[in-house]
């Protein structure tokens, strides 16, 4: 009788374990998929940031060099004897 009870217990427990394992696998797959989606969105964001950062760097460089592009008047002393 004990052997039969063990068989019935296994018949009841095994589907529960399989169900829990399947749910765990589904959760892992969902987490993996969400992580992949987030990484793809992050990659897009990084590319946009790189474009914006490049434009900002060019603007900063242009502003930094702006006074170098125009000749600045220099004061010279003229002596009346020359």
C-alpha positions as CSV (number, residue, x, y, z in Angstrom):
1,X,0.0,0.0,0.0
2,X,2.9,2.4,0.8
3,X,4.3,1.9,-2.7
4,X,0.9,2.8,-4.2
5,X,0.7,5.9,-2.1
6,X,4.1,7.0,-3.3
7,X,3.1,6.5,-6.9
8,X,-0.1,8.6,-6.4
9,X,2.0,11.2,-4.6
10,X,4.4,11.3,-7.5
11,X,1.5,11.5,-10.0
12,X,0.2,14.6,-8.1
13,X,3.6,16.2,-7.4
14,X,5.4,15.8,-10.7
15,X,2.9,18.0,-12.7
16,X,3.2,20.7,-10.1
17,X,6.9,20.6,-10.3
18,X,6.8,20.7,-14.1
19,X,4.4,23.6,-14.0
20,X,6.6,25.6,-11.6
21,X,9.7,24.8,-13.7
22,X,7.9,25.9,-16.9
23,X,6.8,29.2,-15.2
24,X,10.3,29.8,-14.1
25,X,11.6,29.2,-17.6
26,X,8.9,31.5,-19.0
27,X,9.9,34.2,-16.5
28,X,13.6,33.9,-17.5
29,X,12.7,34.1,-21.2
30,X,10.6,37.2,-20.5
31,X,13.4,38.8,-18.5
32,X,15.9,38.0,-21.3
33,X,13.6,39.5,-23.9
34,X,13.0,42.6,-21.9
35,X,16.8,43.0,-21.3
36,X,17.4,42.7,-25.0
37,X,14.7,45.3,-25.8
38,X,16.2,47.6,-23.2
39,X,19.7,47.2,-24.6
40,X,18.4,47.9,-28.1
41,X,16.7,51.1,-26.9
42,X,19.9,52.1,-25.0
43,X,21.9,51.6,-28.1
44,X,19.6,54.0,-30.0
45,X,19.9,56.5,-27.2
46,X,23.7,56.3,-27.2
47,X,23.8,56.9,-31.0
48,X,21.6,60.0,-30.6
49,X,23.7,61.2,-27.7
50,X,26.8,60.8,-29.8
51,X,25.3,62.9,-32.6
52,X,24.3,65.6,-30.1
53,X,27.6,65.5,-28.3
54,X,29.5,65.8,-31.6
55,X,27.4,68.8,-32.6
56,X,28.0,70.4,-29.1
57,X,31.8,69.7,-29.4
58,X,31.9,71.3,-32.8
59,X,30.0,74.3,-31.5
60,X,32.4,74.6,-28.5
61,X,35.4,74.3,-30.8
62,X,34.0,77.0,-33.1
63,X,33.4,79.3,-30.2
64,X,36.8,78.7,-28.7
65,X,38.5,79.5,-31.9
66,X,36.3,82.3,-33.0
67,X,38.6,85.1,-31.7
68,X,41.6,83.4,-33.5
69,X,39.9,83.7,-36.9
70,X,39.5,87.5,-36.9
71,X,42.7,89.5,-36.9
72,X,42.7,91.7,-33.8
73,X,43.9,95.2,-34.1
74,X,47.2,95.9,-32.4
75,X,48.2,99.2,-31.0
76,X,51.5,100.5,-32.3
77,X,53.4,103.5,-31.2
78,X,54.5,105.9,-33.8
79,X,57.3,108.1,-32.8
80,X,57.2,111.5,-34.5
81,X,60.9,111.1,-35.4
82,X,60.3,108.1,-37.6
